Every structure is written in structure tokens, then in C-alpha cells.
Amino acid sequence: MIVADMGATALPSAARESALDRGLKLLTWPAALYIAAILLWYEQYKLTGNEGSVWLFTTLSDWLFIPGYEKPFRLAVASAEILASVLVVLPWTRIPGAALALAIMTGAIFFHVVSPLGIDPYDDGAALFKRACAVWLAAAFILFAYRRQARALVLRIAGGGLG
């Protein structure tokens, strides 16, 4: 009798978790669109060689002891951000897109904190840093909402194959 009662109480809890997971997954749409909008907005500066973007990546490349590599560095970051933007918006690639966005923003936050850039390189109230943090949080939320699928994907990749 006790076993039957435990099973009966476990079922509604599992159903609630499933409904919660469905709700979280629905909320990944605005998070994904936010990530794509922010990343793609800044591509206009990176891809056109805007003075501020060139200065930022020159500062970083010099600090990393790779002077003269501002342009490839800037364009590589831009390309990775475009890829993350596309992947995160498509439902079937949302997990890799969120993981890529999280990785890129982890790098951005790291460089703002430890490099000569600082938190507020443009004296604008740290707008760039705050957006990097917001994109990081949105990507982390998506990975949390899809935590079971993300874990399965990591295990499948670690196991030696994607197929």
C-alpha cells in the first residue's frame, strides 16, 4: 500500500516538472531572439572596421602579444557571433548555438575584466559589458532549459560520435 501511494504522488510531480520544462523551453524563444539581435547588432561595427571596434581588438591583440592581428581577430569573433546567432534561433540547433554564444560571451566578459579594456572602455556606462553579461545569462538560461538534451549531446560527443 505504501509503495502504491509513493507512485501516485510521484506521478503528479513528474507531470508538473514536464509542464515546467515545456514552459521554460517556450521562454527560450525570446532569449534566442535577444541573443541574435544583440550579436548581430554589433556585427555592423566589427565587419565594417568601425574605429571603436578596431581600437578594441587592437588593444586586445597587443595585450595578447599578437600585435598586427587585430583584423583577423575581429573578423573571427564576428564570424563566430554570426554563426551563434543563426544556430541559437533555429530550434534544432539551439543548444549548440547557446553553447557557442555562452563561450563567446565568457571570453568577452573575461577580457573586459582582466585586460586593459576594462569594464567601461567607451565611457558609456559599460553598455558593451552589460550586454555581454545579458547575452551570457540568456545563453545560460537556454542551456538550463534544455539541460537534459544538452547533457545527452555532450555525452554523445564525448562518446565518440554525433550520429
Secondary structure as GFF3:
##gff-version 3
##sequence-region A 1 163
A	DSSP	alpha_helix	2	48	.	.	.	ID=ss1
A	DSSP	alpha_helix	51	63	.	.	.	ID=ss2
A	DSSP	alpha_helix	70	89	.	.	.	ID=ss3
A	DSSP	three_ten_helix	91	93	.	.	.	ID=ss4
A	DSSP	alpha_helix	94	114	.	.	.	ID=ss5
A	DSSP	alpha_helix	127	145	.	.	.	ID=ss6
A	DSSP	alpha_helix	147	158	.	.	.	ID=ss7
###
